[in-house]
Amino acid sequence: RRLDALVGVVPGLRSVTFNRDLGLIAAGHWDVVLVSEHDDNAALEGYQAHPDHQAAGAFIRTVTGDRATVDYEL
């Protein structure tokens, strides 16, 4: 919810989607995935630096362990 609330607040942030893993027992699976869509790379950089995103990230770090990040273009 904290990240969903950023849509319409952070310029260039189009959407945020959060989903849980299907629960299959397989090595290398992560528990959850977060996908955020941005207008362009500059919007992604602005999102990462935005104070509201920083605040949401501070909370998320208190309830998560390891993470992996992938930035890509469609």
Sequence and secondary structure as in RCSB ss.txt:
>XXXX:A:sequence
RRLDALVGVVPGLRSVTFNRDLGLIAAGHWDVVLVSEHDDNAALEGYQAHPDHQAAGAFIRTVTGDRATVDYEL
>XXXX:A:secstr
 TTGGGTTTSTTEEEEEEEE      TT  SEEEEEEESSHHHHHHHHH HHHHHHHHHHHHH           
